[in-house]
Amino acid sequence: MATSPPVPGFQNKTRVAILAELDKEKRRLLQSQSMNSPGANIPLASSRPSLKEVRDSAEQQHIAAQQKAALQHAHGHSSGFFITQDSSFGNLILPVLPRLEPEL
């Protein structure tokens, strides 16, 4: 039975760093664009997401990617049915048990 290679733990940190860098670049471009266009006095502070919002967004995207990968793996290696569901126990996917009518 072949197992998949372990996923490095630094991927999440790398994704967060990339998202933060993209956000900085976006803000820089918006600033340069607003300086070049006359009459554009829109403050960027109100439209700029906070570090917490960026981190939460990155975390949600990471969880969604993990859920998708777990769901694809479960569907490929099992004959059961699974759904993605937030769990208080940290489960990314949950099995769905069909309700069978009793035979009379």
trRosetta pair geometry for C-beta under 8 A, 3 or more apart (Angstrom, degrees):
i j d omega theta_ij theta_ji phi_ij phi_ji
4 73 8.0 -79 -15 -115 146 128
7 11 6.3 -54 168 3 99 143
8 11 5.5 121 79 -33 85 92
9 12 7.3 -38 176 19 54 102
10 13 5.1 -55 -161 43 64 114
10 14 5.8 68 140 -27 83 102
11 14 5.5 -56 -147 37 32 113
11 15 6.3 34 155 -21 67 104
12 15 5.8 -53 -149 34 30 111
12 16 6.5 30 153 -18 64 105
12 58 8.0 115 -171 146 76 107
12 62 5.4 49 -122 -134 94 153
13 16 5.8 -54 -148 36 32 111
13 17 6.3 32 153 -19 65 107
14 17 5.7 -55 -148 37 31 111
14 18 6.3 31 154 -19 65 105
15 18 5.7 -54 -147 36 31 110
15 19 6.3 30 155 -17 65 106
15 58 6.0 154 123 -166 99 109
15 61 7.5 -150 161 95 136 117
15 62 6.2 146 82 -81 154 106
16 19 5.8 -55 -147 39 30 110
16 20 6.3 31 154 -19 64 107
16 54 7.9 106 -158 136 81 95
16 55 6.5 26 -142 -121 120 69
16 58 4.6 104 -104 147 74 161
17 20 5.7 -54 -146 37 30 111
17 21 6.3 30 154 -19 64 106
18 21 5.7 -55 -148 37 31 111
18 22 6.3 31 153 -18 65 106
19 22 5.7 -53 -146 37 32 112
19 23 6.3 36 153 -22 64 105
19 54 6.3 164 128 -178 113 99
19 57 7.4 -170 176 95 149 105
19 58 4.8 -165 40 -90 161 116
19 61 8.0 150 -80 42 147 148
20 23 5.6 -52 -149 34 32 114
20 24 6.6 35 152 -20 64 102
20 51 7.9 23 -118 -132 113 82
20 54 6.1 92 -93 150 75 144
21 24 5.7 -50 -150 33 34 112
21 25 6.5 33 152 -18 65 105
22 25 5.6 -54 -147 38 33 112
22 26 6.2 37 153 -22 66 105
23 26 5.6 -52 -147 34 31 114
23 27 6.5 31 154 -17 64 104
23 49 7.1 -84 -146 54 135 107
23 54 5.8 -46 -48 -117 165 136
24 27 5.8 -56 -151 37 31 109
24 28 6.3 31 152 -20 65 107
25 28 5.6 -53 -147 36 32 113
25 29 6.4 31 154 -17 65 105
26 29 5.8 -56 -149 37 30 110
26 30 6.3 29 153 -18 64 107
27 30 5.6 -54 -146 38 32 111
27 31 6.3 34 154 -21 65 105
27 44 6.6 109 -151 171 91 138
27 48 6.1 42 -108 -113 124 109
28 31 5.7 -53 -149 35 30 112
28 32 6.4 23 156 -13 65 106
29 32 5.9 -56 -144 40 31 106
29 33 6.0 32 155 -20 65 110
30 33 5.6 -56 -144 39 29 113
30 34 6.2 26 158 -17 65 107
30 44 6.1 131 115 -117 124 126
30 47 7.9 -127 167 93 161 133
31 34 6.0 -58 -145 37 28 106
31 35 6.4 26 156 -18 64 108
31 44 6.3 -46 -81 -40 83 161
32 35 5.7 -54 -146 36 32 112
32 36 6.4 28 156 -18 64 110
33 36 5.9 -61 -148 38 29 108
33 37 6.4 11 161 -7 66 111
33 40 7.8 -60 124 111 73 168
34 37 6.2 -60 -138 43 31 99
34 40 4.4 -138 -151 119 75 127
34 42 6.3 -116 -128 49 135 91
34 44 7.2 -152 8 -56 158 110
35 40 8.0 -92 -44 72 18 115
37 40 4.4 56 89 -14 104 133
42 47 7.5 25 149 -11 114 132
43 46 5.6 76 94 3 103 99
43 47 7.9 157 102 4 62 89
44 47 5.8 -71 -155 50 50 100
44 48 5.6 59 149 -41 81 108
45 48 5.7 -52 -141 24 28 117
49 53 4.0 -116 -176 88 106 132
49 54 5.4 130 111 -54 120 82
49 57 7.5 4 165 -10 160 138
50 53 4.8 100 54 5 74 100
50 54 7.1 -138 97 -3 41 87
51 54 5.7 -54 -149 37 34 112
51 55 6.2 34 153 -19 67 107
52 55 5.7 -56 -146 39 30 111
52 56 6.2 30 155 -19 65 107
53 56 5.7 -53 -143 38 30 110
53 57 6.2 31 156 -20 64 107
54 57 5.8 -55 -148 37 28 111
54 58 6.3 27 154 -17 63 107
55 58 5.8 -55 -147 38 29 110
55 59 6.2 31 153 -21 64 107
56 59 5.6 -55 -147 37 31 113
56 60 6.3 32 154 -20 65 105
57 60 5.7 -53 -148 35 31 111
57 61 6.4 30 154 -17 64 105
58 61 5.7 -54 -149 37 32 111
58 62 6.3 34 152 -21 65 106
59 62 5.6 -54 -148 35 31 113
59 63 6.4 31 154 -18 65 105
60 63 5.7 -52 -145 37 31 110
60 64 6.3 33 154 -20 64 106
61 64 5.6 -53 -146 36 31 113
61 65 6.4 32 154 -19 64 105
62 65 5.8 -55 -150 36 30 111
62 66 6.4 30 151 -18 64 106
63 66 5.6 -54 -148 37 33 112
63 67 6.2 36 152 -22 66 104
63 92 7.4 -165 -169 -121 78 100
64 67 5.7 -50 -146 34 31 113
64 68 6.4 33 154 -20 63 105
65 68 5.8 -53 -148 35 31 112
65 69 6.4 30 154 -17 64 107
66 69 5.8 -56 -147 39 31 110
66 70 6.1 30 155 -18 66 109
66 92 5.6 -110 124 -121 100 149
67 70 5.8 -57 -145 39 29 109
67 71 6.1 29 156 -20 65 109
67 84 4.4 63 178 -130 127 126
67 92 4.7 -158 -100 -179 68 103
67 93 6.4 133 -152 -61 76 84
68 71 5.8 -56 -145 37 28 111
68 72 6.3 26 156 -17 64 107
68 84 7.7 -15 -67 -75 48 143
69 72 5.9 -55 -146 37 29 109
69 73 6.3 29 155 -19 64 108
70 73 5.7 -56 -147 38 30 112
70 74 6.2 28 156 -19 65 108
70 84 8.0 118 73 -100 108 91
70 92 4.5 103 33 96 162 133
70 93 4.9 -166 120 -10 117 119
71 74 5.8 -54 -144 37 29 109
71 75 6.3 25 158 -15 64 108
71 82 5.9 -167 -131 102 74 119
71 83 7.9 8 -116 -151 118 16
71 84 5.8 -55 -63 -58 132 96
71 92 7.9 -118 -41 129 78 103
71 93 5.3 154 -80 -92 74 140
72 75 6.0 -57 -144 40 28 107
72 76 6.2 24 158 -17 63 113
73 76 5.9 -64 -147 40 26 109
73 77 6.1 -10 167 9 65 117
74 77 6.6 -76 -136 51 23 88
74 78 5.3 -28 -178 26 65 126
74 80 7.4 -58 168 73 102 98
74 82 4.6 19 116 1 146 159
74 93 5.9 -133 -5 96 155 157
75 78 7.0 -68 -107 54 15 84
75 82 6.6 -123 -60 36 77 111
78 82 7.5 74 74 -28 136 118
80 95 5.5 -19 151 -144 142 108
80 96 7.5 156 165 52 94 64
81 95 7.0 103 78 -164 55 64
81 96 4.3 -51 101 60 105 106
81 98 7.2 83 22 -49 134 91
82 93 4.6 31 171 164 121 125
82 94 6.7 157 -155 77 75 34
82 95 5.6 -48 -98 -102 77 48
82 96 6.5 180 -99 1 20 88
83 93 6.6 162 80 -158 30 80
83 94 5.8 -22 61 60 81 86
83 96 5.6 67 -11 -47 104 119
84 92 6.8 -37 -134 160 83 69
84 93 5.6 -54 -95 -102 53 76
84 94 8.0 116 -136 15 12 78
85 91 7.6 11 75 96 88 101
85 93 7.2 88 22 -142 77 35
85 94 4.8 -26 39 7 127 122
87 90 6.2 -64 87 31 102 15
87 91 3.9 15 40 46 162 87
87 92 7.7 -90 18 -45 117 17
87 94 6.5 141 -71 -63 125 112
91 94 5.9 85 120 -74 135 78
